[in-house]
């Protein structure tokens, strides 16, 4: 599930761009200004930045000693049974009040350890290295959830699963011609309810999310 994992030092100036993957960036030293979703964040040591595959962002360093870990995670994680919908929600969902930049106040050393181990495993030729990477990624995602200032919202388990299924459907079959009414009928729900829970959990309208995938 991990496409790349690196530790980088030095300045970075990247204009607005996006990756067809999920990205986690942890600042170890120095500072940078990050713009995403119309919001500007001042990221310093201990800042964790999370970008979905649909979010354009820019990064401009503010100090010459800027050091960070960067992970790129495959979109296929949403279809991998080893990663639960709740576990990956921090990567894919953008509910009201969500911030792409989180200052890690406690257990920063643990997060740094996990990032470092993932980078080391990516460089390793040891047996079962890929399996170890996935285990470390699971731990990292759980750790991130526990560090969020507010928990990711849930409507109820059934609704959460329906939204997750719709997301997977759009991401892997985005050319499917479908309306909100037809989609709701497929899940035995009303169009207004699907619209409500989808917006509450993801931060996007149903058709807006489909258009972004396209």
N, C-alpha and C positions, 0 to 999 in steps of 0.2 A: 504493500500500500504506500510505502514511502518512495517517492520518485527521486528525491535528493535530500541530503542532509550535510550542511557545511557550517564551519566556523570561519567567519570572515573578519578581517581587520582593515581599517582604513576608511577613507571617505567614500560616500556613495551619493550620487545625484541622479535620480531616476524620475523622468517626467511621468505624467499619468499613463498608466499601463495596467494590464491585468494578465493573470495567468490562467490557463485552462486546468487549474488544479486548486487545491486549498493550500494556504500558506500560513505558517506560524513563525513569527520572528521574536526572539528574546534578546533584549539589549543587555549586554554584560557591562559595558563601559562606554562613556561618552554620551552624546545626545544627537537626536535627529528630529526634524519636523516632518510629520506624516499627515497627508491629506487623504481622506477617504469618505465617500458619501457626503461631500459638502462640509465635513467637519475637519478641523485642523487640530492635531494632537502634538504635544511636545513630549517626545519619548526620551526617557533618560534611563540610567542603569536601573534594572529591575522592572522595566516596562515590557509587557507582553502584548504583541500585536497579532491579530487574527484576521485574515482576509479570506473571503469566500471566492469561488471561481467567477462570480458575477460582479465583483466589486473592483472598479478601477481605483488606483491609488498612486500616490507619488511619495517619494522618500528623499529628503535632502538633509545631509548631515550638518550638524552645528559645531562639531569639534573634530579635531584631527585624530583623536584616540578612540574613534567609534568602533566598537567590537560587538559582534552579535552572532547568535546561532540562527540559522534559517532552515526550516523544514518545508518541503513541498510534498503534498499528499495527493494521491490519485483520486479523481472523482469516483472511481470504482469502489471506494470505501463504503458508499451508500448501499451497495449491493452485497457487501461482505457480512455474513452472519456473525463473524467474530466481533463486529463493532455494532452495538445496539443503536437504535435511533436516538435514544437519549444521550448516549456517549458522544455521537458525532454532531449533536444539535448545535454545539458551539461553533462548528465549522460552517453549517449550512443555514441556520436560522438567524433572523435579525428582528426580534420583537422590539416593541417600543421600549426605549430606555437602554437598549444594548449599546455598548461602547466597544469599538474595535481595539481600543488601547486600554489595557488594565495594568495598574501598578501593583506588582506582587509585594504585599506587605509582610507576609510570613512564609516560611518554607521556600524562600528563593533559592537556597542552596540545593534543595531537593529537585526543583525544576531544572536548575542548571545541570545537576548530575544526570538527570534523565536525558536532557538534550545532548550532553557530552557522550553518554553511552550509545545513543542512537547514531551519532556521527561516527563513533569508533566501530560500531557494528556494520555500518555502511562500507567501511574500509576493510572489513575483516573478510577472510576467506574460510573462517571456521565453519564446521558443520552446523547446520540449522541456523545460520545467521539470519536468514529472512524471517524465520519464525520468531527469533529473539527480537528482531526489530519490531514486529507486530505486537509482541507482548509489551515492549517498552512504550510503544505508541499508545496502547490501551491505558497503561499506567499514566502516561503524560496527559491524555485527555481527561481522565478521572481527576488527576491533580489540578488541572486547569479549572474544571467545574467547581472544585472545592475552594478555589481561590477567587472566584467571581464575587464581586460585592453583593450582587443579587442573583439568586438562582434563575436558571432559564425557566420561563413560564411553561406550564402545562395546562391544558384544558381538562382532559382526562386521558387515561391510557388509550382508549379506543380512538379518540379524536387524533391523538398524537400519531398513532400508527397509520391512520387514514392519510394524514398530511404527508407523512414520510413516503407512503406508497405513491401518492400523486407526484411528489418530487422526483422519485425514481423514474416514474413513468415519463415525465416530461424530459428529464435529463438524458434518457436513453432512447426516447422515441419522439423527439421534439418536432418532427414533421407531421405528426398525427393530426389530422383535421378534426377538431373537437370543440364543442361549446361548453360553457359552464354547466348548462342544464343537462347536457348529455353526460358530462363527467359525474355530476352529482347522482344521476340515475344509476350509473355503473356501481356506485357505492351504497345505493339505497338510502340516500340522504337528500335533503332539500338543498336547492342551489344557494339559498341565503345562509344556511348553516355552514356549508362547505366554504363559502366566501368568508364568513366570519372567523372560523377556526384557522383557515389558511393564513389570513392576514394577521391574526393574533400571534401565531407561532412563528411565521417566516418573515413578517414585515412587508410582504409583497402581496399584491392582488393575485388571484389565480391566473388570470390571463396575462398579467404583467410578468409573472414568473416564467410562463411558457414562452413569451416573446423574448425575454432575456436569454433563455436557453437556446433559442433559435439564433 
